[in-house]
């Protein structure tokens, strides 16, 4: 078996001009050219042939014959290349039906690169020396059966490489899901419509294992796509509200509602392509954080931003971003001398503090809701009274236990401590209100610490 490309490269290439520029001194084969030297000559159906010619320099006939043979081999190689190209394109049309018209240019490029076709029994079966014109002619031939056998083998090798290239595209996490899915479908079509049994170099078993793995991965991605596209749509709607808002509180809330689905999207195993969702999530995150007044978080999200902010500033922005636009359910109660009542002042103090962070609070919701932050603040104790020994004025103070519970944040909070207020000269209700203010302040500070 000989390689045409090796034969082409192994021989010196000479000019194929019809008229020689110098006289030659070689024995000729007559003045009338044989029929096989003309392009229009009929070809034996059982043979594939190609003709080459070269000028004879002086007495160097052997060099001219070698050059003519080289040119003939090049012509034969071109015929084989064109044949392979058309065959691969024919397969490409089949793939396009089941593979959603994908990767046509890639298939053609593989075919065009496949020119080192291997053939058996290539032979120079004719030569003619035109001594008067100083031109040597050589015809090379190969049987049609050998030609077709080699052509089929090289077509299958080219298609095998293309299956591998399609699977590589399907496995490429940087490509859009639609393109990856189409590439996998095209690879499956090529494997299903071609018999690679004659080319053991193409490991069909290994390609099928890869295809199975790719299909499982893509099926999971397609299942996730609906959820991810819903997140993207939620972000787009909230982002539009953020851009159109003029009130500071509304703008802060809209920013929070836009940031949450965006961060969830970026945390996913894969992110839909910009052409599908209309924006680049990472770029949008950095710009939105800057616009919403979170420069430290924006710098952290932008890995090229340089120096980071101090930890305290970063923690403060994290807390603010977390609560911006987030629904928060509050439940506050106090038990004094065994009697439980709603602790209105405690929830009011919590609401005021959380509103500054952009939270949307609701008091005493009946049932917990998934995905909503829940805060409980409670006190249990008694109110003591006294008469001031100096001016005989009354005094009231609370003594007991204060407990708080926060759910729905990354680090849940469970806090409990003993509380003893100072003596309040006005009333027992005011003593309890002062307790509510201090308890709410402590809880907000405790929540802030969870971001540090």
Secondary structure, DSSP 4 states (H G I P E B T S, - for coil): -EEHHHHHHHS------SS-SS-B------SSPPGGGSTT----TTEEEEEEEEE-BBTBHHHHHHHHHHHHHHHHHHHHHHHHHHHHHHHHHHHHHHTTS--HHHHHHHHHH----EES--EEEEEEEETTTTEEEEEEEEEHHHHHHHHHHHHHHHHHHHHHHHHHHHH-TTS-HHHHHHHHHHHHHHHHH--GGG-TTS-HHHHHHHHHHHHHHHHHHHHHHHHHHHHHHHHHHHHHHHHH--SHHHHHHHHHHHHHHHHHHHTSSS---HHHHSS-HHHHHHHHHHHTT-HHHHHHHSTTS-SPPPHHHHHHHHHHHHHTT-EEEEEEEEEETTEEEE-HHHHHHHHHHHHHTT-EEEES-SS--TTSEEEEEEEEEEEEEEE-TTT--EEEEEEEEEEEEEESSSS-EEEEEEEEPPPBSS-HHHHHHHHHHHHHHHHHHHHHHTT-
